[in-house]
Amino acid sequence: MIESNLKFNYNSVGIIIKKGDITLENTQAIVNAANSSLLGGGGVDGAIHRAGGPEILSECKEIRKQKGTCPPGEAVITRAGNLKAEFVIHTVGPVWKGGMQNEESILKNAYVNSLRIAAENHIRSVSFPAISTGVYHFPKETAAKIAMETTRDFLDETQLEEIRFILYGEQDFKIYENNYRNIFSLY
């Protein structure tokens, strides 16, 4: 896959939009678009579990024993096993059901709770995938807008130095780039 990269700065935080493979990112944490079971799955979730190895699954099983499943909009943290990152923040995005079941607010919560966990753990850099836009069918344009607005609004509350959006395809890359320019240029 050929990588595309854009780097912006907003309030001293580097915002990177990149076409690539999130499992190869060298940020302190990567965000996993997990399912509620936390036991791995397809897409980004499966790729992170495969690349990270059994340590991630073992910690996810321990979290399940203590807390049960992870509801949509919530997030938990594990170590990253064999990944370049130190941590994986697992968040569950909503399944798109036409927009009538609070999906936008749940997706916003997935970003907010991931960023909160990063801040609570003194994480300085984090990489996000396009949460819920794969098999959960969340409209990509709306998802990108939520991701960018939520990130912008959270930046005043955090010590993060860098936030990356790692996108698998060219279409996602362009959508995130356009949303960044529209949302961050307003402020």
GROMACS elastic network, one bead per residue, 0.5 to 0.9 nm:
[ bonds ]
;  ai    aj funct       b0    kb
    1    19     6  0.83064   500
    1    20     6  0.69005   500
    1    21     6  0.85038   500
    1   168     6  0.87003   500
    1   169     6  0.89636   500
    2    19     6  0.76153   500
    2    20     6  0.75188   500
    3    18     6  0.68264   500
    3    19     6  0.50366   500
    3    20     6  0.55583   500
    4    17     6  0.80895   500
    4    18     6  0.54860   500
    4    19     6  0.50844   500
    4    20     6  0.76279   500
    4   170     6  0.84707   500
    4   173     6  0.80564   500
    5    16     6  0.70015   500
    5    17     6  0.58916   500
    5    19     6  0.66330   500
    5    20     6  0.89972   500
    6    15     6  0.81971   500
    6    16     6  0.55991   500
    6    17     6  0.52017   500
    6    18     6  0.63634   500
    6   177     6  0.79157   500
    7    14     6  0.67398   500
    7    15     6  0.57506   500
    7    17     6  0.65491   500
    7    18     6  0.85202   500
    7   164     6  0.89459   500
    8    13     6  0.82848   500
    8    14     6  0.57978   500
    8    15     6  0.50945   500
    8    16     6  0.63216   500
    8    17     6  0.85097   500
    9    12     6  0.59350   500
    9    13     6  0.54620   500
    9    15     6  0.58165   500
    9    16     6  0.85511   500
    9   162     6  0.89090   500
   10    13     6  0.52388   500
   10    14     6  0.65181   500
   10    15     6  0.71073   500
   10   152     6  0.82243   500
   10   155     6  0.85808   500
   10   184     6  0.77340   500
   11    14     6  0.84293   500
   11   155     6  0.76329   500
   11   156     6  0.81601   500
   12   161     6  0.71347   500
   12   162     6  0.88402   500
   13   155     6  0.77844   500
   13   159     6  0.87515   500
   13   160     6  0.67168   500
   13   162     6  0.53941   500
   13   163     6  0.73775   500
   14   160     6  0.87741   500
   14   161     6  0.61280   500
   14   163     6  0.62641   500
   14   164     6  0.80682   500
   15   161     6  0.87228   500
   15   162     6  0.58815   500
   15   163     6  0.50410   500
   15   164     6  0.57775   500
   15   165     6  0.78996   500
   16   127     6  0.88995   500
   16   162     6  0.75357   500
   16   163     6  0.62966   500
   16   165     6  0.61830   500
   16   166     6  0.81774   500
   17   163     6  0.86917   500
   17   164     6  0.58228   500
   17   166     6  0.62450   500
   17   167     6  0.75554   500
   17   173     6  0.70112   500
   17   176     6  0.71337   500
   17   177     6  0.67837   500
   17   180     6  0.87834   500
   18   164     6  0.72199   500
   18   165     6  0.61386   500
   18   167     6  0.60229   500
   18   168     6  0.85137   500
   18   173     6  0.67881   500
   19   165     6  0.83166   500
   19   166     6  0.56762   500
   19   168     6  0.55513   500
   19   169     6  0.64174   500
   19   170     6  0.69037   500
   19   172     6  0.82899   500
   19   173     6  0.60444   500
   20    23     6  0.89509   500
   20    24     6  0.81552   500
   20    25     6  0.86353   500
   20   166     6  0.58860   500
   20   167     6  0.58807   500
   20   168     6  0.54598   500
   20   169     6  0.78683   500
   21    24     6  0.57074   500
   21    25     6  0.72227   500
   21    44     6  0.89865   500
   21   166     6  0.68243   500
   21   167     6  0.73995   500
   21   168     6  0.64311   500
   22    25     6  0.53416   500
   22    26     6  0.89671   500
   22    30     6  0.72285   500
   22    31     6  0.85592   500
   22    32     6  0.89541   500
   22    44     6  0.78687   500
   22    47     6  0.87604   500
   22    48     6  0.80207   500
   22   127     6  0.71292   500
   22   128     6  0.76922   500
   22   129     6  0.69088   500
   22   165     6  0.87843   500
   22   166     6  0.57861   500
   22   167     6  0.78005   500
   22   168     6  0.82766   500
   23    26     6  0.86293   500
   23    30     6  0.78666   500
   23    44     6  0.84077   500
   23    47     6  0.70572   500
   23    48     6  0.58526   500
   23    51     6  0.66462   500
   23    52     6  0.80258   500
   23    83     6  0.65431   500
   23    84     6  0.77748   500
   23    85     6  0.84303   500
   24    51     6  0.88757   500
   24    83     6  0.71640   500
   24    84     6  0.66417   500
   24    85     6  0.84117   500
   25    28     6  0.88344   500
   25    29     6  0.87188   500
   25    30     6  0.74782   500
   25    83     6  0.82231   500
   25    84     6  0.65171   500
   25    85     6  0.68370   500
   25   127     6  0.72070   500
   25   166     6  0.84563   500
   26    29     6  0.81092   500
   26    30     6  0.85785   500
   26    83     6  0.83347   500
   26    84     6  0.51747   500
   26    85     6  0.53914   500
   26    86     6  0.87504   500
   26   125     6  0.88800   500
   26   126     6  0.89573   500
   26   127     6  0.86797   500
   27    30     6  0.67266   500
   27    84     6  0.74578   500
   27    85     6  0.53945   500
   27    86     6  0.78468   500
   27    87     6  0.89313   500
   27   124     6  0.81681   500
   27   125     6  0.51966   500
   27   126     6  0.54939   500
   27   127     6  0.64715   500
   27   162     6  0.83515   500
   27   163     6  0.87129   500
   27   164     6  0.84698   500
   28    84     6  0.81071   500
   28    86     6  0.52489   500
   28    87     6  0.63809   500
   28    88     6  0.87372   500
   28   123     6  0.62489   500
   28   124     6  0.66238   500
   28   125     6  0.52503   500
   28   126     6  0.60178   500
   28   127     6  0.83957   500
   29    79     6  0.88131   500
   29    80     6  0.79265   500
   29    84     6  0.89122   500
   29    85     6  0.52320   500
   29    86     6  0.58290   500
   29    88     6  0.54444   500
   29    89     6  0.68048   500
   29   118     6  0.76780   500
   29   123     6  0.70366   500
   29   124     6  0.83913   500
   29   125     6  0.64144   500
   29   127     6  0.64664   500
   29   128     6  0.89876   500
   30    80     6  0.84018   500
   30    85     6  0.65444   500
   30    86     6  0.83801   500
   30    87     6  0.65554   500
   30    88     6  0.50733   500
   30    89     6  0.62079   500
   30    90     6  0.85564   500
   30   125     6  0.85124   500
   30   126     6  0.54010   500
   30   128     6  0.61926   500
   30   129     6  0.83945   500
   31    34     6  0.86784   500
   31    87     6  0.85516   500
   31    88     6  0.56613   500
   31    90     6  0.57936   500
   31    91     6  0.70245   500
   31   114     6  0.73369   500
   31   126     6  0.72217   500
   31   127     6  0.60316   500
   31   128     6  0.50788   500
   31   129     6  0.67768   500
   31   131     6  0.89057   500
   32    44     6  0.65597   500
   32    45     6  0.57607   500
   32    48     6  0.69975   500
   32    88     6  0.65137   500
   32    89     6  0.59614   500
   32    91     6  0.61096   500
   32    92     6  0.82309   500
   32   128     6  0.75190   500
   32   129     6  0.72757   500
   32   131     6  0.82079   500
   33    43     6  0.84459   500
   33    44     6  0.61730   500
   33    45     6  0.56865   500
   33    89     6  0.87892   500
   33    90     6  0.63488   500
   33    91     6  0.55874   500
   33    92     6  0.59139   500
   33    93     6  0.67058   500
   33   128     6  0.84749   500
   33   129     6  0.69999   500
   33   130     6  0.79725   500
   33   131     6  0.54388   500
   33   132     6  0.69573   500
   34    37     6  0.79746   500
   34    38     6  0.60960   500
   34    39     6  0.82828   500
   34    40     6  0.69495   500
   34    41     6  0.75325   500
   34    44     6  0.77501   500
   34    45     6  0.52014   500
   34    46     6  0.85695   500
   34    70     6  0.89242   500
   34    90     6  0.56241   500
   34    91     6  0.55245   500
   34    92     6  0.50826   500
   34    93     6  0.75000   500
   34   131     6  0.87830   500
   35    38     6  0.56955   500
   35    39     6  0.76889   500
   35    40     6  0.72309   500
   35    41     6  0.71261   500
   35    45     6  0.75914   500
   35    69     6  0.89277   500
   35    70     6  0.77487   500
   35    71     6  0.86190   500
   35    72     6  0.81224   500
   35    90     6  0.85334   500
   35    91     6  0.76793   500
   35    92     6  0.54201   500
   35    93     6  0.76954   500
   36    39     6  0.82167   500
   36    69     6  0.53722   500
   36    71     6  0.57433   500
   36    72     6  0.68440   500
   36    91     6  0.83481   500
   36    92     6  0.60684   500
   36    93     6  0.89274   500
   37    40     6  0.75812   500
   37    41     6  0.89964   500
   37    60     6  0.86797   500
   37    61     6  0.89437   500
   37    64     6  0.77705   500
   37    68     6  0.82907   500
   37    69     6  0.52564   500
   37    70     6  0.66380   500
   37    71     6  0.89026   500
   38    41     6  0.83879   500
   38    45     6  0.87297   500
   38    57     6  0.77985   500
   38    60     6  0.57926   500
   38    61     6  0.74899   500
   38    63     6  0.86080   500
   38    64     6  0.76077   500
   38    69     6  0.69644   500
   38    70     6  0.70128   500
   38    90     6  0.75270   500
   38    91     6  0.88771   500
   38    92     6  0.87206   500
   39    45     6  0.87954   500
   39    46     6  0.89704   500
   39    49     6  0.84097   500
   39    56     6  0.89876   500
   39    57     6  0.61309   500
   39    58     6  0.89397   500
   39    60     6  0.65710   500
   39    61     6  0.71030   500
   40    45     6  0.55173   500
   40    46     6  0.52131   500
   40    47     6  0.85694   500
   40    48     6  0.81868   500
   40    49     6  0.60398   500
   40    50     6  0.86378   500
   40    57     6  0.74151   500
   41    44     6  0.81872   500
   41    45     6  0.54597   500
   41    47     6  0.83911   500
   41    49     6  0.82778   500
   42    45     6  0.57171   500
   42    47     6  0.72652   500
   42   135     6  0.84328   500
   43    46     6  0.55086   500
   43    47     6  0.62524   500
   43    48     6  0.87344   500
   43   134     6  0.73484   500
   43   135     6  0.77963   500
   44    47     6  0.50580   500
   44    48     6  0.60780   500
   44    49     6  0.85996   500
   44   129     6  0.76123   500
   44   134     6  0.88156   500
   45    48     6  0.53537   500
   45    49     6  0.63160   500
   45    50     6  0.86752   500
   45    90     6  0.86583   500
   46    49     6  0.51676   500
   46    50     6  0.60574   500
   46    51     6  0.85194   500
   47    50     6  0.51690   500
   47    51     6  0.60226   500
   47    52     6  0.82973   500
   48    51     6  0.52208   500
   48    52     6  0.57138   500
   48    53     6  0.82469   500
   48    56     6  0.86953   500
   48    80     6  0.87270   500
   48    83     6  0.80821   500
   48    88     6  0.86037   500
   49    52     6  0.51817   500
   49    53     6  0.58971   500
   49    54     6  0.74102   500
   49    55     6  0.88493   500
   49    56     6  0.65021   500
   49    57     6  0.68578   500
   49    81     6  0.89985   500
   50    53     6  0.54662   500
   50    54     6  0.80137   500
   51    81     6  0.83443   500
   51    82     6  0.65588   500
   51    83     6  0.63571   500
   52    55     6  0.72019   500
   52    56     6  0.63867   500
   52    57     6  0.88025   500
   52    80     6  0.59129   500
   52    84     6  0.88124   500
   53    56     6  0.63501   500
   53    57     6  0.75332   500
   53    80     6  0.84571   500
   53    81     6  0.59308   500
   53    82     6  0.60115   500
   53    83     6  0.82682   500
   54    57     6  0.52392   500
   54    58     6  0.60859   500
   54    59     6  0.86905   500
   54    81     6  0.73745   500
   54    82     6  0.89083   500
   55    58     6  0.50670   500
   55    59     6  0.62494   500
   55    60     6  0.85874   500
   55    78     6  0.87772   500
   55    79     6  0.76129   500
   55    80     6  0.75072   500
   55    81     6  0.53041   500
   55    82     6  0.82344   500
   56    59     6  0.52753   500
   56    60     6  0.61468   500
   56    61     6  0.86426   500
   56    78     6  0.64745   500
   56    79     6  0.65287   500
   56    80     6  0.61825   500
   56    81     6  0.59473   500
   56    82     6  0.89616   500
   56    88     6  0.81200   500
   57    61     6  0.61095   500
   57    62     6  0.86269   500
   58    61     6  0.51708   500
   58    62     6  0.63923   500
   58    63     6  0.88290   500
   59    63     6  0.62747   500
   59    64     6  0.86603   500
   59    77     6  0.89022   500
   59    78     6  0.61648   500
   59    79     6  0.77404   500
   60    63     6  0.50504   500
   60    64     6  0.62357   500
   60    65     6  0.87074   500
   60    76     6  0.87327   500
   60    77     6  0.85989   500
   60    78     6  0.71212   500
   61    64     6  0.50175   500
   61    65     6  0.62766   500
   61    66     6  0.87659   500
   62    65     6  0.50798   500
   62    66     6  0.63895   500
   62    67     6  0.86039   500
   63    66     6  0.51491   500
   63    67     6  0.57995   500
   63    68     6  0.70265   500
   63    69     6  0.82409   500
   63    76     6  0.81570   500
   63    78     6  0.88852   500
   64    67     6  0.51924   500
   64    69     6  0.56337   500
   64    70     6  0.79235   500
   65    68     6  0.58863   500
   65    69     6  0.87414   500
   67    70     6  0.78773   500
   70    73     6  0.84166   500
   70    74     6  0.62788   500
   70    75     6  0.69804   500
   70    76     6  0.77898   500
   70    90     6  0.88085   500
   70    91     6  0.77759   500
   70    92     6  0.69306   500
   71    74     6  0.56752   500
   71    75     6  0.82335   500
   71    91     6  0.86364   500
   71    92     6  0.66011   500
   71    93     6  0.87328   500
   72    75     6  0.83582   500
   72    91     6  0.74363   500
   72    93     6  0.52914   500
   72    94     6  0.56698   500
   72    95     6  0.86827   500
   72   106     6  0.64849   500
   72   107     6  0.79703   500
   72   109     6  0.84337   500
   72   110     6  0.72257   500
   73    91     6  0.67074   500
   73    92     6  0.55870   500
   73    93     6  0.56994   500
   73    94     6  0.71200   500
   73   105     6  0.82121   500
   73   107     6  0.59778   500
   73   108     6  0.73556   500
   73   111     6  0.77908   500
   73   112     6  0.85482   500
   73   113     6  0.73207   500
   74    90     6  0.84394   500
   74    91     6  0.57589   500
   74    92     6  0.61852   500
   74    93     6  0.81937   500
   74   106     6  0.84772   500
   74   109     6  0.67961   500
   74   110     6  0.56107   500
   74   111     6  0.88101   500
   74   112     6  0.88519   500
   74   113     6  0.60478   500
   74   114     6  0.78100   500
   75    89     6  0.65503   500
   75    90     6  0.53660   500
   75    92     6  0.67229   500
   75   109     6  0.89669   500
   75   110     6  0.66431   500
   75   111     6  0.87349   500
   75   113     6  0.57804   500
   75   114     6  0.57632   500
   75   117     6  0.75913   500
   76    88     6  0.83902   500
   76    89     6  0.56713   500
   76    90     6  0.52933   500
   76    91     6  0.66305   500
   76   113     6  0.85530   500
   76   114     6  0.77684   500
   76   117     6  0.74382   500
   77    87     6  0.67936   500
   77    88     6  0.57000   500
   77    90     6  0.60171   500
   77    91     6  0.87709   500
   77   114     6  0.86795   500
   77   117     6  0.73395   500
   77   118     6  0.86955   500
   78    81     6  0.87562   500
   78    86     6  0.87487   500
   78    87     6  0.56899   500
   78    88     6  0.53359   500
   78    89     6  0.65076   500
   78    90     6  0.78054   500
   79    85     6  0.84273   500
   79    86     6  0.58572   500
   79    88     6  0.58907   500
   79    89     6  0.86031   500
   80    83     6  0.55240   500
   80    84     6  0.76580   500
   80    85     6  0.60186   500
   80    86     6  0.51922   500
   80    88     6  0.52710   500
   80    89     6  0.89610   500
   81    84     6  0.84662   500
   81    85     6  0.84248   500
   81    86     6  0.76793   500
   81    87     6  0.81119   500
   81    88     6  0.88922   500
   82    85     6  0.83526   500
   82    86     6  0.89941   500
   83    86     6  0.73611   500
   83    87     6  0.85613   500
   85    88     6  0.74236   500
   85   126     6  0.88446   500
   87   123     6  0.88720   500
   89   114     6  0.63507   500
   89   117     6  0.75813   500
   89   118     6  0.78430   500
   90   114     6  0.77012   500
   91   110     6  0.57890   500
   91   111     6  0.79739   500
   91   113     6  0.79161   500
   91   114     6  0.66749   500
   91   131     6  0.84826   500
   92   106     6  0.89016   500
   92   107     6  0.83175   500
   92   110     6  0.64167   500
   92   131     6  0.81206   500
   92   132     6  0.81110   500
   93   103     6  0.83589   500
   93   106     6  0.67717   500
   93   107     6  0.54184   500
   93   108     6  0.87845   500
   93   109     6  0.85374   500
   93   110     6  0.59714   500
   93   111     6  0.87996   500
   93   131     6  0.60650   500
   93   132     6  0.52355   500
   93   136     6  0.79962   500
   94    97     6  0.86999   500
   94   102     6  0.86952   500
   94   103     6  0.56288   500
   94   104     6  0.81134   500
   94   106     6  0.61570   500
   94   107     6  0.61106   500
   94   110     6  0.86400   500
   94   131     6  0.86536   500
   94   132     6  0.62396   500
   94   136     6  0.69075   500
   94   138     6  0.77046   500
   95   103     6  0.72472   500
   95   132     6  0.66780   500
   95   133     6  0.88710   500
   95   135     6  0.81463   500
   95   137     6  0.66442   500
   95   138     6  0.66913   500
   96    99     6  0.64320   500
   96   100     6  0.88331   500
   96   101     6  0.83224   500
   96   103     6  0.63986   500
   96   104     6  0.89535   500
   96   132     6  0.78861   500
   96   133     6  0.87298   500
   96   136     6  0.58871   500
   96   137     6  0.55358   500
   96   139     6  0.77846   500
   97   100     6  0.66755   500
   97   101     6  0.67484   500
   97   103     6  0.76532   500
   97   136     6  0.89725   500
   97   137     6  0.84996   500
   97   138     6  0.83453   500
   98   101     6  0.76581   500
   98   103     6  0.84609   500
   98   138     6  0.87184   500
   99   102     6  0.64605   500
   99   103     6  0.57379   500
   99   104     6  0.71382   500
   99   138     6  0.87728   500
  100   103     6  0.72047   500
  101   104     6  0.85195   500
  102   105     6  0.55552   500
  102   106     6  0.62988   500
  102   107     6  0.87890   500
  103   106     6  0.50672   500
  103   107     6  0.61313   500
  103   108     6  0.86132   500
  103   138     6  0.83266   500
  104   107     6  0.51762   500
  104   108     6  0.62399   500
  104   109     6  0.86690   500
  104   138     6  0.89511   500
  104   142     6  0.81148   500
  104   143     6  0.78618   500
  104   146     6  0.74979   500
  105   108     6  0.50163   500
  105   109     6  0.62019   500
  105   110     6  0.87020   500
  105   146     6  0.88598   500
  106   109     6  0.50054   500
  106   110     6  0.62896   500
  106   111     6  0.89139   500
  107   110     6  0.50049   500
  107   111     6  0.66045   500
  107   112     6  0.87440   500
  107   131     6  0.76931   500
  107   132     6  0.77656   500
  107   143     6  0.76104   500
  107   146     6  0.74194   500
  107   147     6  0.82397   500
  108   111     6  0.52907   500
  108   112     6  0.61660   500
  108   113     6  0.85371   500
  108   143     6  0.88163   500
  108   146     6  0.61195   500
  108   147     6  0.70878   500
  108   149     6  0.88595   500
  108   150     6  0.64281   500
  109   113     6  0.57576   500
  109   114     6  0.82127   500
  109   150     6  0.87753   500
  110   113     6  0.53847   500
  110   114     6  0.61123   500
  110   115     6  0.86411   500
  110   131     6  0.83256   500
  111   114     6  0.51333   500
  111   115     6  0.61296   500
  111   116     6  0.85039   500
  111   128     6  0.87720   500
  111   131     6  0.85699   500
  111   146     6  0.85486   500
  111   147     6  0.67544   500
  111   150     6  0.67713   500
  111   151     6  0.75407   500
  112   115     6  0.51464   500
  112   116     6  0.60076   500
  112   117     6  0.86144   500
  112   150     6  0.67348   500
  112   151     6  0.77986   500
  112   154     6  0.72971   500
  113   117     6  0.61295   500
  113   118     6  0.85312   500
  114   117     6  0.52253   500
  114   118     6  0.62609   500
  114   119     6  0.87344   500
  115   119     6  0.62030   500
  115   120     6  0.86195   500
  115   126     6  0.84312   500
  115   151     6  0.80791   500
  115   154     6  0.76031   500
  115   158     6  0.80333   500
  115   160     6  0.88040   500
  116   119     6  0.50560   500
  116   120     6  0.60710   500
  116   121     6  0.85614   500
  116   154     6  0.86788   500
  116   157     6  0.87650   500
  116   158     6  0.80005   500
  117   120     6  0.50319   500
  117   121     6  0.61440   500
  117   122     6  0.85993   500
  117   123     6  0.84410   500
  118   121     6  0.52733   500
  118   122     6  0.62478   500
  118   124     6  0.76500   500
  118   125     6  0.83175   500
  118   126     6  0.75822   500
  118   158     6  0.85610   500
  118   160     6  0.80192   500
  119   122     6  0.50747   500
  119   123     6  0.58972   500
  119   124     6  0.78750   500
  119   157     6  0.82985   500
  119   158     6  0.57419   500
  119   159     6  0.65424   500
  119   160     6  0.71051   500
  120   123     6  0.76770   500
  120   158     6  0.89848   500
  122   158     6  0.89824   500
  122   159     6  0.73759   500
  122   160     6  0.80954   500
  123   126     6  0.73706   500
  123   159     6  0.78444   500
  123   160     6  0.66699   500
  123   161     6  0.87858   500
  124   158     6  0.89935   500
  124   159     6  0.65100   500
  124   161     6  0.52275   500
  124   162     6  0.65806   500
  124   163     6  0.85877   500
  125   160     6  0.58950   500
  125   161     6  0.58442   500
  125   163     6  0.57820   500
  125   164     6  0.78608   500
  126   160     6  0.79731   500
  126   161     6  0.88062   500
  126   162     6  0.65371   500
  126   163     6  0.51301   500
  126   164     6  0.62031   500
  126   165     6  0.87028   500
  127   162     6  0.84431   500
  127   163     6  0.58903   500
  127   165     6  0.57434   500
  127   166     6  0.64754   500
  128   131     6  0.76204   500
  128   163     6  0.76370   500
  128   164     6  0.60304   500
  128   166     6  0.59438   500
  128   167     6  0.84182   500
  129   132     6  0.89340   500
  129   164     6  0.85468   500
  129   165     6  0.58410   500
  129   166     6  0.51936   500
  129   167     6  0.59891   500
  129   168     6  0.81529   500
  130   133     6  0.59448   500
  130   134     6  0.79675   500
  130   140     6  0.79791   500
  130   143     6  0.73424   500
  130   144     6  0.72890   500
  130   147     6  0.81509   500
  130   165     6  0.72931   500
  130   166     6  0.74015   500
  130   167     6  0.64195   500
  130   168     6  0.84978   500
  130   172     6  0.78555   500
  130   176     6  0.89845   500
  131   134     6  0.76972   500
  131   136     6  0.87006   500
  131   138     6  0.83663   500
  131   143     6  0.74751   500
  131   144     6  0.89682   500
  131   147     6  0.85596   500
  132   135     6  0.70958   500
  132   137     6  0.64240   500
  132   138     6  0.54509   500
  132   139     6  0.85475   500
  132   140     6  0.86347   500
  132   143     6  0.77295   500
  133   136     6  0.58773   500
  133   137     6  0.50602   500
  133   139     6  0.63522   500
  133   140     6  0.57550   500
  133   143     6  0.71161   500
  134   137     6  0.55126   500
  134   138     6  0.73570   500
  134   140     6  0.88969   500
  135   138     6  0.83601   500
  137   140     6  0.81422   500
  138   141     6  0.88053   500
  138   142     6  0.77037   500
  138   143     6  0.65991   500
  139   142     6  0.55657   500
  139   143     6  0.61106   500
  139   144     6  0.86983   500
  140   143     6  0.50028   500
  140   144     6  0.60381   500
  140   145     6  0.85572   500
  140   172     6  0.71309   500
  140   175     6  0.74189   500
  140   176     6  0.87833   500
  141   144     6  0.52791   500
  141   145     6  0.63096   500
  141   146     6  0.87627   500
  141   172     6  0.85206   500
  141   175     6  0.62213   500
  141   176     6  0.78921   500
  141   179     6  0.79586   500
  142   145     6  0.51307   500
  142   146     6  0.62401   500
  142   147     6  0.86270   500
  143   146     6  0.51533   500
  143   147     6  0.61254   500
  143   148     6  0.86671   500
  144   147     6  0.50110   500
  144   148     6  0.61396   500
  144   149     6  0.85226   500
  144   172     6  0.83821   500
  144   175     6  0.67965   500
  144   176     6  0.54743   500
  144   177     6  0.89589   500
  144   179     6  0.64160   500
  144   180     6  0.83924   500
  145   148     6  0.52673   500
  145   149     6  0.60217   500
  145   150     6  0.83547   500
  145   175     6  0.88500   500
  145   176     6  0.77202   500
  145   179     6  0.57327   500
  145   180     6  0.79400   500
  145   182     6  0.89992   500
  145   183     6  0.76451   500
  146   149     6  0.52456   500
  146   150     6  0.58431   500
  146   151     6  0.83188   500
  147   150     6  0.53654   500
  147   151     6  0.60804   500
  147   152     6  0.86042   500
  147   165     6  0.89838   500
  147   176     6  0.87009   500
  148   151     6  0.51368   500
  148   152     6  0.60835   500
  148   153     6  0.85624   500
  148   176     6  0.79271   500
  148   179     6  0.68481   500
  148   180     6  0.61421   500
  148   183     6  0.68503   500
  148   184     6  0.78269   500
  149   152     6  0.51283   500
  149   153     6  0.60823   500
  149   154     6  0.85376   500
  149   179     6  0.88877   500
  149   180     6  0.85957   500
  149   183     6  0.65712   500
  149   184     6  0.80183   500
  150   153     6  0.51628   500
  150   154     6  0.60810   500
  150   155     6  0.86917   500
  151   154     6  0.51636   500
  151   155     6  0.62183   500
  151   163     6  0.84361   500
  152   155     6  0.54860   500
  152   156     6  0.80863   500
  152   183     6  0.82193   500
  152   184     6  0.71007   500
  153   156     6  0.69157   500
  153   157     6  0.83672   500
  154   157     6  0.55308   500
  154   158     6  0.68259   500
  155   158     6  0.54947   500
  155   159     6  0.78994   500
  155   160     6  0.75479   500
  156   159     6  0.83276   500
  158   161     6  0.87437   500
  160   163     6  0.72898   500
  165   173     6  0.87237   500
  165   176     6  0.80590   500
  166   173     6  0.82057   500
  167   170     6  0.77665   500
  167   171     6  0.88676   500
  167   172     6  0.59963   500
  167   173     6  0.57621   500
  167   176     6  0.85182   500
  168   171     6  0.87256   500
  168   172     6  0.70676   500
  168   173     6  0.76516   500
  169   172     6  0.54390   500
  169   173     6  0.63048   500
  169   174     6  0.88766   500
  170   174     6  0.62469   500
  170   175     6  0.86551   500
  171   174     6  0.52902   500
  171   175     6  0.62591   500
  171   176     6  0.87290   500
  172   175     6  0.50847   500
  172   176     6  0.61490   500
  172   177     6  0.84870   500
  173   176     6  0.53244   500
  173   177     6  0.61020   500
  173   178     6  0.86742   500
  174   177     6  0.50191   500
  174   178     6  0.61189   500
  174   179     6  0.85414   500
  175   178     6  0.52713   500
  175   179     6  0.61862   500
  175   180     6  0.86074   500
  176   179     6  0.50607   500
  176   180     6  0.60140   500
  176   181     6  0.85938   500
  177   180     6  0.51655   500
  177   181     6  0.63175   500
  177   182     6  0.87147   500
  178   181     6  0.52016   500
  178   182     6  0.61887   500
  178   183     6  0.85869   500
  179   182     6  0.50461   500
  179   183     6  0.58704   500
  179   184     6  0.81190   500
  180   183     6  0.53262   500
  180   184     6  0.56073   500
  180   185     6  0.76584   500
  181   184     6  0.57381   500
  181   185     6  0.55953   500
  181   186     6  0.84060   500
  182   185     6  0.56816   500
  182   186     6  0.66566   500
  183   186     6  0.56173   500
  183   187     6  0.76544   500
  184   187     6  0.57630   500
